[in-house]
Amino acid sequence: MNKMTQFKELISYEEALERIRKSIKPIRRTEIVPIEKALNRVLTEDIVANMSVPPFDRAAMDGYAVKAQETFGASPFEPKTLKLTEILHAGASSNRVLGKGECVQIATGSPIPKGADAVVMVEFTERNGNDVNILKPVYPGANISPKGEDVGKDQVVLRAGEQFFPARIGVLAALGRKEVKVYEKPRIMVVPTGTEIQEVGSPLQEGQIYDVNSYTLSLVLSENGAIPIRCKAVPDTDHEIGKAVKKSPDYDMIVFSGGSSVGERDLLRNVIQEFGTIVFHGIQIKPGKPTLLALVTGKPVFGMPGYPTSCLLNAYLLLVPAIRQMARLPRKIEKTVKVPLAQRVASASGRTQFLTVKIKDNQACPVFKHSGAITSMTEADGYIVLPINIDVIEKNQEVTVFLFD
């Protein structure tokens, strides 16, 4: 029989985050993807414009292209009359040069005809056949978007390390680029442990439960820029857990759920010590005290709590920062609201406590049941933090709720 193990060092939540930061290496592999698949990906190199945008002077309004000087002094009482020589619809252009006393009807976005230097908005004109009365003067350049107004040729429009969102992809499209070089997404193996864990949909025998954690963890990983590879549950044996740990060279990270606790069944720590280095095992938090981080062949291996609520909450608190750092994504900024607490709560002695809450009637209502109840998360809008040095938070005291969405 194995000896009972104890946590050798309980570190603070802040220290755990710092050790994670120091242990995670950003991904270096790159790939080329179509721009329509670049959303939320991270750019590997500066993008320099190979052309101007717009590539020509174009009309900013529907109206008439004119020589601005020929509109000076125009008013509704004394309009200036110009001869309409051509109509340019959207996408059309002309090789004619605008002559004296002439104008061209033009649509928004169309190239400005040669010889014209302004556009009179259609609202300030009256047309009678081919005669166009100008009712308001314009200055040179009025209602024209000049060539390169948006992007100048040879301008650096996007920087390496920036994350793509729709507008940045739009910049690539405006430059005519169909593909872009980005960092690969980290490949992360997700391993539930426990002889009692069964695949969803299979028959359950007495004492067995369905796998919850590999699904929730995989979705958290996917939401934060990684590619999860979900594995079937691994039995609680040194041999089986060791086989999974040995796969670390094939992945950028391995995330176990379960198998890391105090007692005879602290299998993950025992196995990892044969192959790698423990970064920490045990955090002064509730839930999630037995969370583990190790390095095996230089790759991070997380041991998350086995209970579904603890596992998922700790994924948000600890895994998300690690994943985003590895994927080169910016730190996730949590949304918060401040509301009164609906009932008195006591904190866990000597630990920072994260308590799930639902916001109801503008109050934070605790919904935590126990670590094994996944509904503690499904009913929650977010969580509050009970600091390590606070014993009680009284009813109606204002608290900060960190929102999940």
N, C-alpha and C positions, 0 to 999 in steps of 0.2 A: 504493500500500500504506500502511495506517495505521502510525503510529509505535508502537513498543513502549511501553506505559504501565507505570508503577510505582505502588505504593501510596504516596500522598503522606504518610500518617500512619497508623501502626499504633497503635490505642488498646487499653487494657486491657479485659478482660471487664467489670469493674466500671464503667468509664467508658462502655462501650457501653450497659449497662443504664440508666445515668443519662441519657444522651442520648435513649434511647428514652422514658424517663419524661417528659422535658421536651417531647418531640415529639408525643406521643399525646394527643389531645383526647377526653374521654369523649363518648359518643353523647348527643345531646340530643333526638332524635326520640322520640315516645311513641306507644303504641297501647293499645287496650283488648282484653284477651283473656279467654276463659272461664277460670275458676279451674282447670279440669282441664288447661289448657295453660300454666299459670303456673309450673310447676316450673323452678327455677334462673333464673327471670327476676328482674329488679330493680325494686322498687317505686319509683314516682315521687313519692308523697305519703304523708303519715301516714294511717293508718286509724283512725278514731274509732268506737268501738262505738255503734251506734244502739239497742242493747237490752242487757239484762243476760243473762248466761249463767251458770248456768241461769236461765230467765225466771221461775222459781217455786221455792219451797222443795220439795225432792224427797228421796225416800228414798234413802239411801246403801247400804242393805242390804235383803234380803228379811226380812220379819217382820211386826210388828203396830204400827200407829200408835196411840199412847196419850197420856194426860195423865201426864207424868212423875211428878207428885206421887202418883198412885194406885198407883205401883209401889214406893214407898219401903217398905223393910222386907221385901220379897219374898225368899224363899229356897226351895231345893228342899224344905225341911222345912215351911215355912209360906208357900206360894205365895199370891199375890194373884190372885183370879179376876175376869176381866172378860168382858163379854158381847160376842160377835162380832156386829156389825151389818151388815157389808158386806165384800165382797172386791174389791179393785182390782188388775186385771192391768196389765201394762206398757202405758203409753199411755192408760190410763183415768183419769178424774178423777170427783169427786163434789161435789155441792152441799150434801150433808148436813153438819150441824155435829155433831161428836162430843160426845155427852152424858156425864153422870157415870156412871162404871162401865162405859163402853163401849170397844171397840177395833175397829180396821179392819185386816183382812189386806191387806198392801201389798207390791208388787214393787219391786225396785230401779229407781230412775228415775221412779217415779210421784209425782205431786204429793201433798204432805202434806194430809190432810183438815183442814178448818177445825176449830179447837178442839183439835187434837192438837199436841204440842210435842216429841215424841220417838218413836223407833222401837226396839222391843225385837227383837233378832235372833231369828230363828225357833229357833235352837239353844237359847235360854234360855226356851222355852215348851213347854207341853203342851196339846194341844187335845182336848176331849171334847165332840163335837157343837158347839154354839154357845158353850160355855164354854172360855175360854182361860186356863190357869194360867200366871202370870208367875213365873219361878223366879229372876229376878235384877233388881234395881232399875236404872233408868236415870235420868240427869240430864236437865234440859231441854236440847234441842238435840242429844241423842245420836243418832248415826246419821242425821243430816239434813244434806244439802248445801243451805245457804241460798241464796236468790235472789242472783245476782251474785257467788257465791263464786269463780267462774272469771274472769268478765269483768264489770266494772261498766259501766252505761250511761254514755256520754260519756268512757270511758277510752280513751287512746291505746294500741292493742294492737300496732300494727306501725308502724315508722318508715320514712320515705323513705330509699331507699338500701339497704334490707335485701334480701337474696336469699331467694327462696322455696324452702323445702324442705317435705316433706309436712306436718309439724306446723303450719307457718304457713298453708298452704292450708286445713288443718283449721279454723283460727281463722276464716277467711273463711266457710267453710261453716257454722260454728256461728252466725255472725252473719247468715246468710241471703243472703250476697252471691254472685251468680253470675258476676260479672265483676270485673276489676281493671285498673287503669292501670299499665302497665310501660314501661320503656325498650325501644325497638326493638333487635333484634339487629343488630350491624354487618354490612353486606354487603361481602364481600371477594372480589375477583377473583383467581383462582389461575391463573398463566400459566407453563406449562413452555416452555422455549426450547431450540432445537436442531433443525437440519435432520434429524438422525438419529433424533429422537424420533417414535415412531408410536403411534397410539391402540391400546389394548389390544384384541386380537381381530383386528386387521387383519393381512394377510400381511406378513412381514418380508423386506426385501431385504438383500443383503450390506451390513454396516456399520450396520444400523439396530437400535434397541432399543426396547422398549416403555416407555411413559410410566409411571413409578412415582411420581414426586414429587407430581404433582397429586392423586393419590389419598391419599397419606399426609398431605400438607399439609391437604387438605380435611377429613380426619377429625380432625386436631388442632384445626383451626379450629372445627369443629362441636362437639367436646368442650368447648370453652372459650367457648361463648356466641356464636359468630358464624354467619352464613349464608355458606358458601362457594359461589362460582360458578366452577365448574371449566371452563376453556377448553381448546380444542385447542392442540397445540403450535405455537409461533410460530417460523418459520425464523430463522436467525441472520443477519438483515440489519437495517441501521439503519432502513429503511423499515417493516418489519413490527413490530419492537420499538417504534418510534415510534408506530405506530397503536395499540398496546396501551397505551402510556403516556398517550396523549391521552384515554383513557377514564377517567382518574382522577376527573373531576368526577362520574361516574355511580356511583362506589363510595366506600366509606369507607376502603378500603385496597386496594392491589394487591400481590400477592406473586409475584415471578418466581422460578423456579428455573433456575440456569444463566445464562450470558451475563455473569457478573461475575467476572473473574479478571484476572491479570496477562498482558499480551501484546497481540498484535494483535487478539484477539477480545474485548477488554473493551468489548463493545458497549453494555451497559446503562448504564454510567457515561457513556459518550460521548453517548448519546441523552438521558439524563436531564439532563445539563448544559445542554441546549438548552431544557428546559421547566421546570426546577426547581432545587432546591438540594440538594447532597450533605450529609447530616448526619454520616455516617462511611462509610468504605470501607476495610476492612481492620482485623481485630481480632487481638490477640496470643493466639490460641487455636488449638488443633488438636483435631479438624478444624473448619473453618469460617473460616479466615483471610480469604477474599475476601468475606465477608458485607457487604452494603451497605444503608444506609438513606438515603432521600432524601425530600424534600417536594415534591410537584408539585400546584399549585393548592391548597396547604394540606393535601393528603392524603398520608399516609405511603405510601411505595413501598419494599418490601423486595426485595433481591436475595439469594436464598439460594444456597448451593452447588448445583452440578448433580449431584454424586454422591449417590446415595440415602441412604447412611448419614450423611454430613455434613449433608445437607439435613434429614433427620428429627431428628437429634440437636440441630441448631441451632434447629429449630422449638421443641423443648422448652425450650431454654436462652434463646432470644431472642424468638421469636414469641409464645409463651404469655404472658409478662408484658405484652407490648404489646396483645394481643387482650383479655386480661382487664381491663386498664385502660380500653380503649376501650368494652368492654361493661359497665363499672361493676361487675364482679365482684370479690370480694375476692382478694387475692394468694393464689396456690396455695401451700399449705404442703407442702413435700416430705417424704415419709416416708423415714427413713434407718435403716440398721442398721450396726453396727460388727462387722467380721469380719476374720480374718487374710487376707493376700494369698497366693494359691496359688503364685505364682511372681514372680521378680524382674522389675521393669519399669523401663525408662529413659524419662525425659520428653523432650519435644521441646525443643530448645534455644531459649531466649528466648520460649517461649510457654506459656500455661496449657493443659494437655492434659486432655481429657475422654475417659476410656477406658471402653468398655462392658465389663461383667462379668456373669457368671452366678454365682449363689450355689449352690455344690455342696459337700456335706459340710461345711457351715458355713465355707466359704472363698470368697473372691472370686476367680473364675477369669476372666482376660481372654478375651474372645471376639471382639475387634476383628480383622477380616481386612484390609480396605482400604476406602477411602471409597466404592467402588462396589458393595460387597457389602451388600445390604439384610439378609442373614441375620445380619450383625453386630448388628442391632437385634432381629431376631426371636428370637435365642437369648439375648438379654440380659435380666437382671432389673433392671438399672439401670446406673449409671456411677460411677466414682470420679474425683476431681479430682487431677491432678498439678500442684501450684503452679509458677509460673514460676521460682521460685528453688530448686526441688528437682530434682536431676539423676536420682536413683534412689530407688525404693522397694524395699526388700529383701523377699524371701520371708518369710512369717510375720509381717510388720509389720502391725499393726492399721490398717485403712482404713475410712473412712466411705463406705458405698454409698448413693447417692441413687436411690431406687426409682422406676421408671416407673409402677407401678400403686400 
